[in-house]
C-alpha cells in the first residue's frame, strides 16, 4: 500500500502567525505586574534607556518561520529580538535553571509540541499559551531516492538506515508516542541508525548522509531541507500544535512587552 505523500505543511499562514504572536503577549501579560531587576527597570515599570532585546526560547525545528516573525517585529517596532534555539526539553530545562537562579532572560517560550507547553504551565514556568501552527509527523526521504515506504513495517523489513530524534525534542517525543501505540517503537528504537537531539540535524543527515535514507521529522522541516514527506498509516494522525508561551519570570515590565502588540 502506498503512503500518503506530503507536499505542503499543515501550518497557519505566516501573516497569521505574526498576528497570533502579537495577541499572545497582549493576553498573556494582561494580568502581570512589572518586575524590577537590579536597576534595569524603575519601580514604576519604566525601562532604562538601555533596552534589552526581546528574548525568545525557540525549538530548533521551527527556526525559519519564527525568524521571519522576529524580522517583521523588528522592522515594525524597532526593537531587537534575540532567539535562543535548542530542543523543546532542553529549553524547558533552561527555564527551570532560570527560576532556581532567580535571573530570567526568557520572555517567550516556543516549543515544538503542546505537551512541553502544558508541562511548563504545570510547573508554573510559563503563563498563558496560544497556538501558532500545526505540524505533521512524516517519514522523510530524499526525493530522488525512489523510496516509497507504505508502512513502518516496510521500513523495518529492509536494510534501510534511518534516524529518529531524541524524546527531549518535540518530534522525538511525538514519534515515540505514536509508534508505541502502533506497537513499532521498540523495533524502531533498536534498528535506528542514530538519534539526534534536534530535528534540523536529523533532516540534514537524511539529505546528505550516504548511510541514512529516511527519518521521522516534522513536515515543515522536510520541506525546508528539500525532502519528500511520506505518511504511512501508522503516523497518519500524528500532528503537533506549536504554541507561544509567556515566561512567568520574564524580567520585562508590562509596558515593554505590550510593545509587541
N, C-alpha and C positions, 0 to 999 in steps of 0.2 A: 504494500500500500504506500502510495506516495504521500509525503508530508505536505502540509501547507507551507507555502514559501512567502516570506515577508518581504515586501518592497518598500513599505513606509512604516515608520514607528507610530505607536499609539501615543501621541503627545498632543498637548494643547498647543494652539498656535503661539508663536513666540511673543507676539504683542500681548496676548492674553496672559502669558506667564509674567510679563513685566507688570501688568495691571494687578495681578494677584499678589506679587511681591509688595507692591505699594499698599494694598489692602491689609495684608497681614500685619504690617507694622502699626497701622492705624488702630486695628482691632486689638492686636496682641498687647499693645502697650498703653491702651487707653486707661487702664487702672493702675499703672505702675507709677511709683513715686521716684523722683530723681535720686541717684546715688552719688554721694560725693566721695572723691578719692584723692588723697594726698595733694591737694592744690590744683588738680586738673580742672575741677568744676567748682563753681561757687555754691554756697549754701542754698541759694535760690534756684539752683539748677541751671544757671547760665554757664556757658562754656568759656574756657580760656581762649585767647586768640590763637593758641597753638592747637588747632583742631586735629584730632587723630582720624585716620581713615575708618570707615565703617568696616568692621571685621566680620567675615563670614567663614564658618567652618563648613566645607562642602565635600560631599562624596566625590572621589576622583572620577567615577564612571559617568558623571553628568557635568563634567568640567566645561565643555564647549557652550551649551545653552546658558549656563549660569554666567560665564564670562561675557556673553552677549548682553545679558540683562545688566550686568555691572557696568559695561561700557555705556549703555543707554542712560543709566542712572548718573554716571559721572558727567556726561555731556549735558543732561537736563538740569542737574542740581549743582554742578561744580564742586562736588565732594568726592574725594578719592575712596575707592573700595579696595580693601585688601582681602584676598581669599587664600585660606589655607586648605590644602587638599589632603585626603587620606581615605582609608576605608571608613565606612559608617561606624563600625565598632571602635576603631582607633580614635576617631573624633569624639565619640561618646566618652572614651577614657580621658581625653583632654579636658572635657567639661568637668569630669569628676575631679581631676587634678586641680583645676582652677578653683573649684568650690573648697577643696581642702586647704589650698594656699590662701584663699581669700582675695586673690588677684585675678580678675576676669578680663580677658581680651575679647571674647566672642560676643557678638551681638545677635547673629542669626546662625542657626544650625540647619543644614540641608542634607539629611541622609538619603540614601538611595532606596530605602524601604520604610514604610509606615511603622513596621514593628520596632525599629530603632527609635523613631519619634515617640511612639507610645511608651517605650521604656524610659526615655529621658523625662517625659512628663511625670511618670510614676515616681521617679527619683527626685522630682522637683528641680531638675536641671534646666528644663525649658517650661515655657508657659503655653499660650495658645498656639495652635497649629492649623494651617490652611493648605489644602492640596495645590500643587503646582502642575503636575503632569502624571500620566500613567504610562509605564513602560512594560514591555512584554519580554519574557524569557525566551530565548531562541537557542538553537543548536547551530552555531555559525561555522561556515566552511568558506574556503576561497571560491570565488565564482567560477574560476577556470579549472577547479579540481575534478569536476564531473561527479562528485559525490552527492547522493540524494537519499540520505537515511530516512526510511519510512517509519522507523521506530527506534527507541533506545536499545531494544534487543539487537537490532541490526548493527548498531554502533559497537555493542559489546561483542558481537559474534565474530567480527573481523579483527585483523591485526592493525587497528587504527589508533594512532597516537592522538589522544585528546586531552584537553585541560579543563579544569574547573577553577573556581575561586574559593578562597578561604571563607568559612562561615562568618567571619568577622566583617566581611564585605556583604552589602545588601544582596547582590546577585548570588553570592555563595550560599547565603542562608536560604534564599528562595529556592535554589537548586536542590539543596539538601532536603528541604521540607517537602517539595513536590515529589521528588524521587523516592523519598521514604514512603509516601502514600502509595506510590505505584509499585513499591517493592523492589526498586532498582538501585537504591542508594548504595548499599553495601558493595555491590559489584562495581558500580561506577567509582566509588572511593578507592577500591582495590586496584582497578585497572587504569586509573588516570595516569597520564604521563607526569604531570606536575600540577601543583595547586599554587595559584598566585594570590597575593594579598589584595591586589587591586585589579579591577576589570580591564583598564587600558593595557596592562601588561599581558593579560590573557589574550586580548584581541591582537596585540602585536605579535605574540607567539604564533597564533593561527595564521596570520598574514605572512610572516617572514621565516618561520622555522621549518626546516625540512622534516623534522621529527614529529610535528604536530599538524594534524589535518582538520581538527574540529574542536569546538569548545562551547561550554554553556555560558552565554553572556547576555547583556541587555540588547534589545533590538536597536536602540539608538546608537550604542557603541559599535555594533556590527556595521551599521550604515556609515558611521564616521570613518571606519577603517576600510571601507570598500568591500565588506564581506557579505556573503549571502546568508540570510537567516532562515533556517528550516524550523518548522514547528511540528515535530512528531506528536502523536496523540497524548503521550504521557505528560507533556508540558503545555498542552493546548490552552489550558485555563490558568496558566501561571503568569500573573502580572503583578506589578508593584506600583503603589501610589507614592510619588515623591512629594514631600511637604516641606514648607519653610517654617521654622520654629524659632520663637524668640527666647533667647537665653535669659533665665531667671536672674542671673548675676551680671547682666550687661552693665558696664560702668557708665553708659551714656545716659544723660538726662532725657526726660520725655521730649523736650523741645527739639533736641538734637535728632532723635530717632524719627520724629514726625516729619523731619525734612525729607525723608524717603518717600513721603506721600505726594 
